């Protein structure tokens, strides 16, 4: 099944920060497999790690 980027971002938000739920718990709530949710979380963390902090970004 294909999911929108907005849906993936919302699921990642629910797995991080205050009140975060585990991928397993979120899987039971929304019906997306736990491995899929975990993959989205890993991808989001990898992208975040590669993005420079705002003060290091060069103006375009």
Residue, then its C-alpha position, 0 to 999 in steps of 0.5 A: x500500500x502507498x501512503x502520502x508523505x503527510x501521513x508518514x510525517x504524522x506517524x513519525x510525529x506520533x513516535x517522537x517527542x513528548x507522549x510518544x508511542x512505540x511503533x508496535x502500539x501505533x501499528x495496533x492503533x492505525x493498522x500500519x505494520x510495525x516494521x513499516x512504521x519503524x522504517x519511516x522513523x529511521x528514514x526521518x532520523x537519517x534525513x534530520x541528521x543530514x540536514x544542517x542546523x538553520x544557522x549553517x544553511x546558506x541563503x539562496 
